[in-house]
Amino acid sequence: MPEVRYERKLKEMETAFEHLFEFNPNMVAMLDKFGQFLRTNEAVTATLGYSGEEMKSRKFSDYVPEPFLPEAMKHFLLLQEGERQIFETAVLHKEGYRLDLNASIIPVKIDNAVSGYIAICEDITQRKRTEQRIWHMAYYDDLTGLPNRRSFSEHLQKKIDDGIPHGVMLSVFFVDIDRFKLINESLGHDYGDMLLLQAAERFTRCVTEKDLIAHTDGDKFILCLTNLTTADSVHEAASNIADVLLEPFSMGQYPVHITASVGVAVFTAEIADAGSLMKCADIALSRAKDFGRNNYQIYNSDMTLESMNRLTLSSELRTALSENQFYLEYQPQMDIASGALVGMEALVRWKHPERGIVSPKDFIPVAEETGFILSIGEWVLGEACRANKAWQDAGLPHIPVSVNLSMRQFLQQDLKQRITSALQESGLAPEYLELEVTESMTMDVDHATRLLMELKELGLKISIDDFGTGYSSLSYLKMFPIDKLKIDQSFVRDMMLDPNDAAIVSTIISMTRHMNLKVIAEGVETEDQLGFLRQNRCSEIQGYWFSPPLKTDQMRQLLERHCRSNNTQT
């Protein structure tokens, strides 16, 4: 009777094992002591594509790809010693592709001797692929396929930790594509991405296998060159990096010319880790932008102090408007033929409670960079309209006030509505407001033409500021609904000394006359300059010869004198 119960119990256990073996969702296999398959369950066939008969008498190692074989054999040697092994490996599917497995292999012992093994394997291919995708996303840029900032930083630090060869000037180059935002918003994000892909390809020409390159974010790239040995070679490398962008980029039907600003930092005892090198290169990049873009700057310690000042300035800008620290000055404009006051340009000024008067050259670039220029620009527009209307209501001469638009303002979708609101709130008639835009804002001809047409519909005037310093094509210029060109003061300043500047000024005046446009020369300071402009039939002037920028009460006094003069003549 006990024997019957024992046999029944044994049969139940065998049946349970059979069910556990065959119906296990994981792959289960029995192997002999040499690692040859004796038996496999259906999950093995379903996963690997091999039938049990095909695998029988073949070794586990026959299915392991070569790169994983040495590690798998280490575990097999430990199995032979009777130690259970859990490890990750890979096997080849019958059709040739790789599968990742988590293998748990248990030695089967009889009389303390290993006679075979039971292997239980889980297919972790999908999990491994997901982990690889997550890792790739963490270390590589999705658009360009280049390493990202994190990857660059870690590899740069490893290069430093491994030691820099004697005489090598390890250098980091931070590159920013100039005015990429304009291209992106003008042509669309698809074209912007296309440009970044082409730029990435060109930048990779500047590096070797020992160097590093990454796309950090937006329009920024960063490179590390490891073969530079002299200061001259660092300068040459920075120039070469910028020069790879000289050839126009193909954006569908649009050939686009771009430039880049480059900041450089060189490894020294003071800048001796990846984070510091990248930070210093970024600071140098900011300096390159301050110098008008399309140039490179190499970091020096003075830049850190200036960077801190910019950071402080950025913070203080946020409170300046709410605490009424901004005010306007107005620079009068004169008609050359009659000597009459015919307009005025509104210029923003900042009186800081501790710093005193902060130069626009210092705070305008910071405001542009931070986006705070939008709030400042809107305030200037509203304040200039209110002041001009107040003077008109006081019986003073009705002359237009001109207001500069920033690039960010020009790209605002609701710019027309904002200008309309400023006019309505102040009560100023549109014909007494003139908007000044720069040539660089008109790079996207279709957008510029459409927007300028919409603004002209309001009845205001439009002028092109700093003409001669930008990229306008004369064939496009005639398409814009503009009233006036302003000759940049850099040409006017030296036109009595430099024949080239004189030729440029006279050519612009002649061109505008044929296009029935008014032309105003900025920065006129001497009688000789005025005489040259009068001789060439320039329409108007603006500059210290006629008047410096005036505070609000001073501008009112000038208007009153002008009014009395007109009354006397009448």
C-alpha positions in Angstrom: 0.0 0.0 0.0 2.7 2.5 0.9 4.5 1.6 -2.4 1.3 2.4 -4.4 1.0 5.8 -2.7 4.7 6.5 -3.4 4.3 5.6 -7.1 1.2 7.7 -7.4 2.9 10.7 -5.7 5.9 10.2 -8.0 3.6 10.2 -11.1 1.9 13.3 -9.9 5.2 15.0 -9.5 6.3 13.9 -13.0 3.0 15.2 -14.4 3.4 18.5 -12.7 7.0 18.8 -14.0 5.8 17.9 -17.5 3.1 20.6 -17.3 5.6 23.1 -15.8 8.1 22.3 -18.6 5.8 22.3 -21.6 3.4 25.2 -20.7 5.9 27.5 -19.1 5.6 30.9 -20.9 9.4 31.2 -20.6 11.8 29.1 -22.6 12.8 25.9 -20.8 15.4 23.4 -21.9 17.2 20.4 -20.6 20.9 20.0 -21.4 23.4 17.3 -20.8 26.7 18.0 -18.9 28.4 19.0 -22.1 25.8 21.7 -22.8 24.0 19.8 -25.6 20.2 20.2 -25.8 18.2 17.1 -24.8 14.8 18.7 -24.8 13.1 22.1 -25.3 9.6 23.3 -24.7 7.2 25.0 -27.1 8.2 28.5 -26.0 11.7 27.8 -27.3 10.4 26.9 -30.7 8.0 29.9 -30.7 10.8 32.3 -29.8 13.8 31.0 -31.7 12.1 29.3 -34.6 13.9 26.0 -34.2 12.0 22.8 -33.5 13.0 20.5 -30.7 14.4 18.0 -33.1 16.6 20.7 -34.8 18.1 21.7 -31.5 18.6 18.2 -30.1 22.2 17.2 -29.7 23.4 20.8 -30.5 25.2 22.8 -27.9 23.9 26.0 -26.3 27.0 27.8 -27.5 26.1 27.0 -31.1 23.3 29.7 -30.9 25.3 32.4 -29.1 26.7 35.2 -31.3 30.5 35.6 -31.3 30.6 38.8 -29.3 28.7 37.2 -26.4 30.4 33.8 -26.5 33.4 34.4 -24.2 31.1 35.7 -21.4 28.7 32.8 -21.9 31.5 30.3 -21.7 32.7 31.8 -18.3 29.3 31.1 -16.9 29.3 27.6 -18.4 32.6 26.8 -16.6 31.0 27.8 -13.3 28.0 25.6 -14.0 30.3 22.7 -14.4 31.5 23.4 -10.9 27.9 23.1 -9.7 27.1 26.8 -9.3 23.8 28.2 -10.4 24.2 31.0 -13.0 22.0 33.9 -13.8 23.2 36.2 -16.6 22.2 38.1 -19.7 23.3 36.9 -23.1 22.1 36.8 -26.7 21.1 34.0 -29.2 20.4 34.0 -32.9 17.0 33.3 -34.3 16.6 30.8 -37.0 16.2 33.7 -39.5 19.5 35.2 -38.4 18.5 38.1 -36.2 19.6 38.5 -32.6 17.5 38.0 -29.5 18.5 39.1 -26.0 17.9 36.6 -23.1 17.9 36.6 -19.4 19.2 33.1 -18.6 18.8 31.2 -15.3 20.7 27.9 -15.5 20.6 25.3 -12.7 23.0 22.4 -12.5 21.4 19.0 -12.0 23.4 16.9 -9.6 23.4 13.1 -9.1 25.6 11.8 -6.3 27.1 15.2 -6.0 28.2 15.2 -9.7 26.8 17.5 -12.3 24.9 15.4 -14.9 23.1 18.1 -16.8 21.4 21.5 -16.6 17.9 23.0 -16.7 17.8 26.4 -18.4 15.0 28.8 -18.0 15.3 31.8 -20.3 13.2 35.0 -20.6 13.1 36.9 -23.9 14.2 40.5 -22.9 14.8 41.7 -26.5 12.0 44.4 -26.3 13.2 45.5 -22.9 16.8 45.9 -24.1 15.7 47.8 -27.2 13.7 50.1 -25.0 16.6 50.6 -22.7 18.9 51.3 -25.7 16.4 53.8 -27.0 16.2 55.6 -23.7 20.0 55.6 -23.4 20.2 57.0 -27.0 17.7 59.7 -26.2 19.7 60.5 -23.1 23.0 60.9 -24.9 22.2 61.7 -28.6 20.3 64.4 -30.4 17.2 63.1 -32.1 17.4 65.5 -35.1 21.0 65.3 -36.2 22.1 62.0 -34.6 25.1 63.8 -33.1 25.9 63.4 -29.4 24.1 65.8 -27.1 25.5 68.2 -24.4 25.4 65.5 -21.7 27.3 63.0 -23.9 29.8 65.7 -24.9 30.5 66.7 -21.3 31.1 63.2 -20.2 33.5 62.4 -23.0 35.3 65.7 -22.6 35.8 65.0 -18.9 37.1 61.5 -19.7 39.7 63.1 -22.2 40.8 65.4 -19.4 41.0 62.6 -16.8 43.0 60.5 -19.2 45.6 63.2 -19.5 46.2 65.8 -22.1 49.5 65.3 -24.1 52.2 67.8 -23.5 52.1 70.8 -25.8 48.4 70.2 -26.9 46.0 73.1 -26.5 42.7 71.2 -25.9 40.1 73.7 -27.1 36.3 73.8 -26.9 34.4 75.8 -29.6 30.8 76.8 -28.9 29.0 77.7 -32.2 25.7 79.5 -32.6 24.1 80.0 -36.0 23.3 83.7 -36.4 19.7 84.8 -36.7 18.5 81.2 -36.9 15.3 82.2 -35.2 14.5 84.4 -38.2 15.1 81.6 -40.6 13.0 79.2 -38.5 10.1 81.5 -38.2 10.2 82.9 -41.7 10.6 79.6 -43.7 9.1 77.2 -41.2 10.4 74.7 -38.8 10.9 72.0 -41.4 13.3 74.2 -43.3 15.0 75.1 -40.0 15.5 71.4 -39.3 16.9 70.9 -42.8 19.3 73.7 -42.2 20.5 72.2 -38.9 21.1 68.8 -40.6 23.2 70.4 -43.3 25.1 72.5 -40.8 25.7 69.4 -38.7 27.2 67.6 -41.7 29.5 70.6 -42.4 30.7 70.8 -38.8 31.6 67.2 -38.8 34.2 68.0 -41.5 36.1 70.0 -38.9 36.7 67.1 -36.5 38.8 63.9 -36.5 38.0 60.6 -34.8 39.9 61.8 -31.7 37.8 65.0 -31.5 34.3 65.6 -30.2 31.2 67.2 -31.7 27.7 67.6 -30.3 24.4 69.4 -31.1 23.5 70.9 -27.8 20.1 72.5 -28.4 18.3 74.7 -30.9 20.9 76.2 -33.2 24.0 75.5 -31.1 26.8 73.1 -31.7 29.9 72.4 -29.7 33.2 70.9 -30.8 36.4 69.9 -29.0 39.6 69.7 -31.0 42.5 67.8 -29.6 45.3 68.4 -32.1 46.0 72.1 -31.6 49.4 73.1 -30.4 49.7 76.9 -30.8 47.6 80.0 -30.2 47.7 80.6 -34.0 46.2 77.1 -34.6 43.4 77.9 -32.2 42.6 81.1 -34.1 42.8 79.3 -37.4 40.5 76.5 -36.2 37.9 79.0 -35.0 38.0 80.7 -38.4 37.7 77.4 -40.3 34.7 76.4 -38.2 32.9 79.6 -39.2 34.0 79.3 -42.8 32.3 76.0 -43.4 29.0 77.9 -43.4 30.1 80.3 -46.2 28.6 78.3 -49.1 24.9 78.9 -49.4 22.5 76.3 -48.0 19.9 74.8 -50.2 16.4 75.2 -48.7 14.3 73.9 -51.4 14.0 76.7 -53.9 15.7 79.1 -51.5 19.5 79.5 -51.3 20.1 80.7 -47.8 23.3 82.4 -46.6 24.1 82.1 -42.9 26.9 83.0 -40.6 27.9 81.8 -37.1 29.3 83.3 -33.9 31.9 81.2 -32.1 33.1 81.2 -28.5 36.4 79.4 -27.7 37.9 78.2 -24.4 41.3 76.6 -24.1 42.2 74.1 -21.3 44.4 75.7 -18.6 45.2 75.2 -15.0 42.3 77.6 -14.2 39.9 76.0 -16.7 40.6 72.4 -16.0 37.3 70.5 -16.2 34.6 69.9 -18.7 32.0 72.0 -17.0 34.4 75.0 -16.8 35.6 74.7 -20.4 32.0 74.6 -21.7 30.9 77.5 -19.5 33.8 79.7 -20.6 33.3 78.9 -24.2 29.6 79.9 -23.8 30.7 83.2 -22.2 33.0 83.8 -25.1 30.1 83.1 -27.5 28.0 85.8 -25.8 30.9 88.2 -26.3 31.0 87.2 -30.0 27.3 88.1 -30.3 27.9 91.4 -28.6 30.5 92.3 -31.3 27.8 92.0 -34.0 27.9 88.2 -34.6 29.7 86.6 -37.5 33.0 86.5 -35.5 34.8 84.5 -32.9 36.1 85.4 -29.5 38.5 83.5 -27.3 37.7 83.4 -23.6 39.7 85.5 -21.1 39.0 86.0 -17.4 37.6 89.5 -17.9 34.6 88.0 -19.7 33.4 86.2 -16.5 33.1 89.5 -14.7 31.2 91.0 -17.7 29.0 87.9 -17.9 28.0 88.4 -14.2 27.3 92.0 -15.0 25.0 90.9 -17.8 23.2 88.5 -15.5 22.7 91.2 -13.0 21.6 93.6 -15.7 19.1 91.0 -17.0 17.6 90.7 -13.5 17.4 94.5 -13.0 15.7 95.0 -16.4 12.7 93.1 -15.1 12.1 95.7 -12.4 13.1 98.8 -14.4 9.9 99.1 -16.3 7.6 98.5 -13.3 9.5 101.1 -11.3 9.4 103.7 -14.1 13.2 103.8 -14.6 12.9 104.1 -18.4 12.3 107.4 -20.1 12.4 108.7 -23.7 14.6 111.3 -25.4 13.8 112.6 -28.8 16.3 113.5 -31.5 14.9 116.2 -33.9 15.0 115.7 -37.7 15.5 118.7 -40.1 14.5 119.3 -43.7 17.7 120.4 -45.4 16.1 122.7 -48.0 14.0 124.7 -45.6 15.7 124.1 -42.2 12.3 123.2 -40.7 11.8 120.7 -38.0 10.0 117.8 -39.7 10.2 114.8 -37.3 11.8 113.3 -34.3 13.1 109.9 -33.3 12.1 108.4 -29.9 15.1 106.9 -28.1 14.8 104.8 -24.9 17.0 105.6 -22.0 17.4 103.9 -18.6 18.2 105.7 -15.4 19.2 103.1 -12.9 18.8 104.1 -9.2 22.4 103.1 -8.4 24.3 102.8 -11.7 22.9 106.1 -13.1 22.4 106.3 -16.8 22.9 102.9 -18.4 24.0 103.1 -22.0 21.6 101.5 -24.6 24.6 99.7 -26.0 24.8 97.8 -22.7 21.1 97.0 -22.0 19.5 96.7 -25.4 21.5 93.5 -26.4 20.6 92.0 -23.0 17.0 92.9 -23.5 17.1 91.4 -27.0 18.7 88.2 -25.7 16.2 87.7 -22.8 13.1 88.7 -24.8 12.4 91.7 -22.5 12.8 93.9 -25.5 9.2 93.2 -26.3 7.9 94.8 -23.1 10.4 97.7 -23.6 9.4 98.2 -27.2 5.7 98.2 -26.4 6.3 100.8 -23.7 8.3 103.0 -26.0 5.6 102.8 -28.7 2.9 103.8 -26.3 4.8 106.5 -24.6 6.0 108.1 -27.9 2.4 108.2 -29.2 1.1 109.7 -25.9 3.7 112.4 -25.8 3.3 113.4 -29.4 -0.5 113.6 -29.0 -0.1 115.7 -25.8 2.1 118.2 -27.7 -0.3 118.4 -30.6 -3.2 119.0 -28.1 -1.2 121.8 -26.6 -1.2 123.5 -30.0 2.4 122.6 -30.9 3.5 121.6 -34.4 2.1 118.3 -35.8 5.2 116.3 -36.8 5.7 112.5 -36.9 7.5 110.6 -34.2 9.6 107.6 -35.3 9.9 104.5 -33.2 12.4 101.6 -33.8 11.0 98.1 -34.0 13.2 95.3 -32.7 13.5 92.0 -34.5 11.4 90.2 -31.9 8.6 92.8 -32.3 8.7 92.5 -36.1 8.1 88.8 -35.8 5.2 89.1 -33.4 2.0 87.7 -35.0 -0.2 90.4 -33.5 2.1 93.4 -34.2 -0.5 95.2 -36.3 -3.0 94.9 -33.4 -0.5 96.2 -30.9 0.3 99.2 -33.0 -3.4 99.9 -33.5 -4.0 99.7 -29.8 -1.2 102.2 -29.1 -2.6 104.6 -31.6 -6.2 104.2 -30.3 -5.2 104.6 -26.6 -3.2 107.7 -27.3 -5.5 109.2 -29.9 -2.6 110.0 -32.2 -3.4 110.0 -35.9 -1.5 107.3 -37.8 0.2 109.7 -40.1 2.2 111.1 -37.2 3.8 107.7 -36.4 6.8 106.4 -38.3 8.1 102.9 -37.7 11.8 102.1 -38.3 12.8 98.6 -39.4 16.3 97.4 -40.2 17.4 95.6 -43.4 18.0 92.4 -41.5 14.3 92.2 -40.7 13.4 92.0 -44.4 15.5 88.8 -45.2 12.2 86.9 -45.6 10.9 89.1 -48.4 7.4 87.5 -48.5 6.8 87.9 -44.8 8.3 91.4 -44.7 6.3 92.6 -47.7 3.0 91.2 -46.3 3.5 92.7 -42.8 4.7 96.1 -44.1 1.6 96.2 -46.4 -0.6 95.5 -43.4 1.1 98.2 -41.3 0.8 100.7 -44.2 -2.9 100.1 -44.3 -3.1 101.8 -40.9 -1.9 105.0 -42.5 1.5 105.3 -40.8 4.9 105.8 -42.3 7.7 103.2 -42.6 11.4 103.8 -42.9 14.4 101.4 -43.4 16.9 102.2 -40.6 20.7 101.9 -40.8 20.5 101.4 -44.6 23.7 100.1 -46.2 24.7 97.9 -43.4 22.4 94.9 -44.0 21.5 92.5 -46.8 18.7 94.1 -48.7 18.6 93.4 -52.4 17.6 96.5 -54.4 15.2 94.4 -56.5 13.4 93.5 -53.3 13.6 97.0 -51.9 11.2 98.4 -54.5 8.6 95.8 -53.4 8.4 97.2 -49.9 5.9 99.9 -49.1 8.4 102.3 -47.5 8.5 106.0 -47.3 12.1 106.8 -46.3 15.6 105.4 -46.1 18.0 106.3 -43.3 21.6 106.3 -44.2 23.6 104.7 -41.5 25.8 107.1 -39.5 28.9 105.0 -40.1 28.9 106.1 -43.7 28.1 109.8 -42.9 30.8 110.0 -40.2 33.7 109.4 -42.5 32.3 110.5 -45.9 34.4 113.7 -45.9 37.6 111.6 -45.4 36.8 108.3 -47.2 35.9 108.5 -50.9 34.2 105.1 -50.7 31.9 106.3 -48.0 31.2 109.5 -49.9 30.4 107.4 -53.0 28.0 105.1 -51.0 26.1 108.1 -49.5 25.7 109.9 -52.9 24.6 106.6 -54.6 22.0 105.9 -51.9 20.7 109.5 -52.2 20.5 109.2 -56.0 18.8 105.8 -55.9 16.1 107.0 -53.5 15.4 110.1 -55.6 14.7 107.8 -58.6 12.5 105.6 -56.4 10.5 108.7 -55.1 11.6 108.0 -51.5 12.8 110.4 -48.9 16.3 109.9 -47.5 17.6 111.0 -44.2 21.2 111.0 -43.1 22.0 110.1 -39.5 24.9 111.3 -37.4 25.4 114.7 -39.2 27.8 116.7 -37.0 29.6 119.2 -39.2 28.9 122.0 -41.6 31.0 120.2 -44.3 28.8 117.1 -43.9 25.7 119.2 -44.3 27.1 120.9 -47.4 27.9 117.5 -49.0 24.4 116.2 -48.3 22.8 119.4 -49.6 24.9 119.3 -52.7 23.7 115.7 -53.4 20.1 116.7 -52.7 19.6 114.7 -49.5 16.1 115.2 -48.1 16.7 115.4 -44.3 19.3 115.1 -41.6 19.5 113.9 -38.0 22.4 114.5 -35.7 24.2 116.8 -33.4 24.7 119.6 -36.0 21.0 120.2 -35.7 20.3 118.9 -32.2 21.4 116.2 -29.8 18.7 113.9 -28.3 16.4 116.0 -26.0 14.5 115.1 -22.9 10.8 115.4 -23.0 10.7 119.0 -21.6 13.5 120.1 -23.9 11.7 118.6 -26.9 8.6 120.5 -25.9 10.6 123.8 -25.7 12.0 123.2 -29.2 8.5 122.6 -30.5 7.4 125.8 -28.8 10.3 127.8 -30.4 9.5 126.2 -33.7 5.9 127.2 -33.3 6.7 130.8 -32.4 9.1 131.0 -35.4 6.4 129.9 -37.8 4.0 132.4 -36.3 6.5 135.2 -36.7 7.2 134.3 -40.3 3.4 134.2 -40.9 
